[in-house]
Amino acid sequence: MIELQQLRENRDTLIERLQIRGYASAAEELDKVLSLDAERRRVITRLEGMRAEMNTVSKSIGRLIQEGKKEQAAAAQKKTGQMKEDIKFYEESLEKIEKEMDLILINVPNPPHPSVPKGKSAEDNEIVYRNDIEVTLPANAKPHWDLIKDLDIVSLDLGVKISGAGFPVYIGKGARLQRALIQYFLDEAEKAGYVEIQPPLMVNEASGYGTGQLPDKEGQMYHVQIDDLYLIPTAEVPITNLYRDTILKDSQLPVKNCGYTPCFRREAGSYGKHVRGLNRLHQFDKVEIVQVVEPEISYQVLDTMVEHVKGLLQNLGLPFRIALLCGGDMGFTSAKTFDMEVYSAAQEQWLEVSSISNFETFQSNRLKLRYKDADRQTRLPHTLNGSALALPRIFASILENNQNEDGSVTIPEVLRPYTRFDFIGRD
């Protein structure tokens, strides 16, 4: 959520940056907030004056009684009664104004960082890195949805039987490959200094609002209505919310956490090879990395997080590229995002496998997450997170880019200590 002080001081800049997102009503919405903020400050000033006056009058009552000035004491008591009603009126007015401000601000996206390019869609993203590994496929190469069926390692049909479309069942070596990827990603995160967290898979409404999934993605989250809980769309939500309503010491920064969780998303139904097989699921596994850092170093930290994910993909031997997202393709909460996309030679398309984002103070402001700097000043830190990595498309890319003439799949060398097998073939 945009900081009020930042809005007061940088109104024109914020509107310009929001327009990079295509947020056409930025000026109207932010000016409404500024108007409400001015009224809010007038009410606060009035309240402070009334409370001070009431305190003075209240103190005088006892003195007037002691001095035998009963009529004056009674008049003072009557006056405090009226003042209490007036104070209550202004307190209710203040609460109403603040709720109206919050209702507007909670729906305003994060202004993009100045380095974010203009654009409306993925076609306008900037490719900032390519790892052009040449993949030579056999003449009979297949997409992963055929490979998983031939090798009997993932069943989409069984998932439909017990849950519905988008809930795959991993079998045998498929399950072991899945588990190997999770452990490998967690081990690499630990080497990079991340502390592992195993969080709950359901969160309350306050957590969803804290990290910005609510109200922006309310329709995409599974909602357990009877308990008013939401299944997590990513481990970012519970891990970042560990620090909601918290004041950290500067010595506690940077916070570096990672976590593996299943993730749940109510993706809109669509058809075509871009969503076929494991390309888009309602339930999938992911390892997430999260950082809470001082604002001055957050973009340096963003670069190190990008390098971390880049290293994972290089070690897996997959062809990939890094895209700097344009304003129109960024998520609601992000100030700057890099997407990692793996190339599937069998599908002849790029598959997004990770997003790494800096949210600046957008989440920490919503979370009421603060820290005390070296001068003991209370400040909002910057939060960042990234997929390291999401498994379904990595799993699919490993199969498609490493398939052999005989229909088997070669396991990347870095995963073999975890899988304890070198190939997946027809038994």
Secondary structure, 3 states (H helix, E strand, C coil): CCCHHHHHHCHHHHHHHHHHCCCCCHHHHHHHHHHHHHHHHHHHHHHHHHHHHHHHHHHHHHHHHHCCCHHHHHHHHHHHHHHHHHHHHHHHHHHHHHHHHHHHHCCCCCCCCCCCCCCCCHHHCEEEEEECCCCCCCCCCCCHHHHHHHHCCEEHHHHHHHCCCCCCEECCHHHHHHHHHHHHHHHHHHHCCCEECCCCCEECHHHHHHHCCCCCCHHHCCEECCCCEEECCCCHHHHHHCCCCCEEEHHHCCEEEEEEEEEECCCCCCCCHHHCCCCCCCEEEEEEEEEEECHHHHHHHHHHHHHHHHHHHHHHCCCEEEEECCHHHCCCCCCEEEEEEEEECCCCEEEEEEEEEECCCHHHHHHCCEEECCCCCEECCEEEEEEEEEHHHHHHHHHHHCECCCCCEECCHHHHHHHCCCEECCC
